């Protein structure tokens, strides 16, 4: 299981490096952070974690950043 996780992590890093050769580094780095949104969603839905105010504010901040990137 650890080897699968390590391979997935290396693959993710490789894809991010490739994307940084095709787009501005700041944009790619910011969009990489959207993975935090998916992790929070999976935690709430599948692991029954509480959606605290702090977590909701962090999610909103990331979403605002993604929207700002999109509309420039």
C-alpha positions in Angstrom: 0.0 0.0 0.0 2.9 2.4 0.8 4.4 1.7 -2.6 1.2 2.6 -4.3 0.9 5.8 -2.3 4.6 6.7 -3.1 4.0 6.1 -6.9 0.9 8.2 -6.9 2.7 11.0 -5.1 5.6 10.9 -7.6 3.2 10.9 -10.5 1.4 13.9 -9.1 4.6 15.8 -8.7 5.6 14.9 -12.2 2.3 16.1 -13.6 2.7 19.4 -11.7 6.2 19.9 -13.1 5.0 19.2 -16.6 2.1 21.7 -16.2 4.6 24.3 -15.0 6.4 24.1 -18.3 3.1 24.8 -20.1 1.5 27.5 -17.9 2.6 30.2 -15.4 4.1 28.6 -12.3 1.9 30.7 -10.0 -1.3 29.5 -11.7 -0.3 25.9 -11.5 0.7 26.1 -7.9 -2.5 27.8 -6.9 -4.6 25.2 -8.8 -2.7 22.4 -7.1 -4.0 23.6 -3.8 -7.6 22.8 -4.9 -6.7 19.2 -3.9 -7.3 20.5 -0.4 -11.0 21.1 -1.3 -11.4 17.5 -2.5 -9.7 16.2 0.6 -12.0 18.2 2.8 -15.1 17.1 0.9 -14.0 13.4 1.1 -13.4 13.8 4.8 -16.9 15.3 5.4 -18.7 12.8 3.1 -17.0 9.5 3.7 -15.2 10.0 7.1 -18.0 11.9 8.7 -15.7 14.7 9.8 -17.2 17.9 11.1 -17.3 20.9 8.7 -16.2 23.5 11.2 -16.3 27.2 10.6 -12.5 27.3 10.2 -12.6 24.6 7.6 -15.5 26.3 5.7 -13.6 29.6 5.7 -10.5 28.0 4.4 -12.5 26.3 1.6 -14.1 29.6 0.8 -10.7 31.3 0.6 -9.4 28.7 -1.8 -12.5 29.0 -4.0 -12.2 32.7 -4.1 -8.6 32.3 -5.2 -9.6 29.9 -8.0 -12.3 32.3 -9.2 -9.8 35.2 -9.1 -7.4 33.2 -11.3 -10.1 32.4 -13.7 -11.4 36.0 -14.2 -8.1 37.5 -13.7 
